[in-house]
Amino acid sequence: MPLTPEVLTAQGEAVAWLGSLDVSFATDEEPWFTVDGIDSPRQIGSDGSGGAFMLLPSQHMLYVSSEGRAGIIAENFEAFVQLVVARPYWLDILKFSAGGDLEEMRRAADALEATLDDEDDINEAREEIRRGLALPEANDPVGALYDAVAASDAIVRATDGSPFTTLFNRFSIDSSPMLRNAAA
């Protein structure tokens, strides 16, 4: 059976572990954005920074940040959960993507993994989620994230009609002394 939001929410323990990776399955009451061509986008969750996770009719997962950035982040819900489990700092990988450079994203992922303060807790969460959901490990989560964001054609707009920008940000890990040192 494919992993869906309904299957996941029936697994309370897995939902709790995902919460430790900054994914909540509580949703906002009032939408604060629109998605062109979709009358009622289905918000399935949020993160601690105010961003929203949307399951589109195409089954793609869309992320909408509270800072005016948006894009497809996974081809489906299961791939989204695999991404969050493998790389809970996926949003930082995009922040340090040097405008969407896959190799820079891989460098960022390695540096971010090396700087985890709570590595044991995250590894425990990863194992518990995979075991509880019988979830296979993602083959190349950074490559899949890159592919999804690069191919993203969803146009998200603020309530004033202005379009959101891409999730790829211009920074590289060389912009951050902590990540630069971790990568050395």
C-alpha positions as CSV (number, residue, x, y, z in Angstrom):
1,M,0.0,0.0,0.0
2,P,1.5,3.4,-0.9
3,L,2.2,5.8,1.8
4,T,-0.4,8.6,2.0
5,P,-1.1,11.3,4.6
6,E,-4.0,9.2,5.9
7,V,-1.9,6.1,6.3
8,L,0.8,8.1,8.0
9,T,-1.5,9.9,10.4
10,A,-2.8,6.5,11.5
11,Q,0.7,5.8,12.7
12,G,0.9,8.1,15.7
13,E,4.4,7.1,16.7
14,A,5.8,7.8,13.2
15,V,4.0,11.2,13.2
16,A,5.6,12.0,16.6
17,W,9.1,11.1,15.3
18,L,8.5,13.3,12.2
19,G,7.6,16.1,14.5
20,S,11.1,15.8,15.9
21,L,12.3,16.4,12.3
22,D,10.2,19.6,12.1
23,V,7.2,18.3,10.3
24,S,3.8,18.8,11.8
25,F,0.6,17.5,10.3
26,A,-1.5,20.3,11.7
27,T,-2.7,22.7,9.1
28,D,-3.5,26.4,9.0
29,E,-7.2,27.4,8.9
30,E,-6.9,30.2,6.4
31,P,-4.8,29.9,3.3
32,W,-2.3,32.7,2.9
33,F,-1.4,32.0,-0.7
34,T,-2.9,30.6,-3.9
35,V,-1.6,28.1,-6.4
36,D,-2.4,28.9,-10.1
37,G,-4.8,26.4,-11.6
38,I,-5.7,24.7,-8.3
39,D,-8.9,25.8,-6.7
40,S,-8.4,24.1,-3.3
41,P,-4.8,23.1,-2.7
42,R,-4.7,20.4,0.1
43,Q,-2.4,21.5,2.9
44,I,-1.3,18.4,4.8
45,G,1.2,20.0,7.2
46,S,3.6,22.7,8.2
47,D,7.0,23.3,9.6
48,G,8.3,25.4,12.5
49,S,9.2,28.3,10.3
50,G,5.6,28.8,9.1
51,G,5.9,27.0,5.8
52,A,3.2,24.8,4.4
53,F,3.3,21.4,2.8
54,M,0.7,20.9,0.1
55,L,-0.3,17.7,-1.7
56,L,-1.3,18.7,-5.2
57,P,-3.8,16.9,-7.4
58,S,-0.8,15.6,-9.5
59,Q,0.4,14.0,-6.2
60,H,3.5,16.2,-6.2
61,M,4.5,17.7,-2.9
62,L,4.7,21.5,-2.9
63,Y,6.4,23.5,-0.2
64,V,5.4,27.2,0.4
65,S,7.7,29.1,2.7
66,S,6.6,32.0,4.8
67,E,9.3,34.1,3.2
68,G,7.9,34.1,-0.3
69,R,9.5,31.0,-1.8
70,A,7.8,28.0,-3.2
71,G,8.3,24.9,-5.3
72,I,7.7,21.2,-5.8
73,I,10.0,19.3,-3.4
74,A,9.0,15.7,-4.1
75,E,7.3,13.6,-6.7
76,N,4.8,12.2,-4.2
77,F,4.0,11.9,-0.5
78,E,6.2,8.9,0.1
79,A,9.2,10.6,-1.6
80,F,8.5,13.6,0.6
81,V,8.7,11.5,3.8
82,Q,11.8,9.8,2.5
83,L,13.4,13.3,1.9
84,V,12.5,14.5,5.4
85,V,13.8,11.4,7.0
86,A,17.1,11.3,5.1
87,R,17.8,15.0,5.1
88,P,15.7,16.8,7.7
89,Y,17.7,20.0,6.9
90,W,16.5,19.8,3.2
91,L,15.4,23.5,3.3
92,D,19.0,24.5,4.3
93,I,20.3,22.4,1.4
94,L,18.2,24.6,-0.9
95,K,19.3,27.8,1.0
96,F,23.0,26.9,0.3
97,S,22.4,25.6,-3.3
98,A,24.2,28.5,-5.0
99,G,21.2,29.2,-7.2
100,G,20.4,25.6,-7.9
101,D,23.8,23.9,-8.4
102,L,23.4,20.1,-7.7
103,E,27.1,19.7,-6.6
104,E,26.8,22.6,-4.2
105,M,23.7,21.0,-2.8
106,R,25.6,17.8,-2.2
107,R,28.4,19.7,-0.5
108,A,25.8,21.5,1.7
109,A,24.1,18.2,2.6
110,D,27.5,16.7,3.7
111,A,28.4,19.8,5.7
112,L,25.0,20.0,7.3
113,E,25.1,16.3,8.3
114,A,28.5,16.9,9.9
115,T,27.2,19.8,12.0
116,L,24.2,18.0,13.5
117,D,24.1,18.7,17.2
118,D,21.6,16.0,17.9
119,E,22.9,13.3,15.5
120,D,21.9,10.4,17.8
121,D,18.4,11.7,18.2
122,I,18.0,12.2,14.4
123,N,19.4,8.8,13.6
124,E,17.0,7.3,16.1
125,A,14.1,9.2,14.5
126,R,15.2,8.0,11.1
127,E,15.3,4.4,12.1
128,E,12.0,4.5,14.0
129,I,10.2,6.2,11.1
130,R,11.6,3.8,8.5
131,R,10.7,0.8,10.7
132,G,7.2,2.0,11.7
133,L,6.3,2.8,8.1
134,A,8.2,0.1,6.3
135,L,9.7,3.0,4.4
136,P,12.7,2.2,2.1
137,E,15.7,4.4,2.4
138,A,15.9,7.1,-0.3
139,N,18.5,6.3,-3.0
140,D,19.6,9.9,-3.7
141,P,17.5,12.4,-1.7
142,V,19.6,15.4,-2.7
143,G,19.4,14.5,-6.4
144,A,15.6,13.9,-6.1
145,L,15.2,17.2,-4.3
146,Y,17.2,19.0,-7.0
147,D,15.2,17.3,-9.8
148,A,11.8,18.2,-8.2
149,V,12.7,21.9,-7.5
150,A,14.3,22.3,-10.9
151,A,11.3,20.9,-12.7
152,S,8.8,22.8,-10.5
153,D,6.1,24.5,-12.6
154,A,3.7,25.4,-9.8
155,I,3.0,29.2,-9.5
156,V,2.3,30.2,-6.0
157,R,1.0,33.7,-5.3
158,A,0.7,35.8,-2.1
159,T,-2.8,37.2,-1.3
160,D,-1.8,40.4,-3.1
161,G,-1.2,38.4,-6.3
162,S,2.6,38.6,-6.4
163,P,4.3,35.4,-7.3
164,F,6.6,33.5,-5.0
165,T,10.2,32.9,-6.1
166,T,12.1,29.6,-6.4
167,L,13.3,27.6,-3.4
168,F,16.8,27.6,-4.8
169,N,18.7,30.3,-2.9
170,R,21.9,32.1,-4.0
171,F,24.1,31.2,-1.0
172,S,26.8,28.5,-1.0
173,I,28.3,26.8,2.0
174,D,31.3,29.1,1.5
175,S,29.0,31.9,2.6
176,S,28.8,30.3,6.1
177,P,31.9,29.9,8.2
178,M,30.4,27.0,10.1
179,L,29.5,25.0,7.0
180,R,32.7,26.0,5.2
181,N,34.7,24.6,8.2
182,A,32.5,21.5,8.3
183,A,33.2,20.8,4.6
184,A,36.9,21.2,5.0
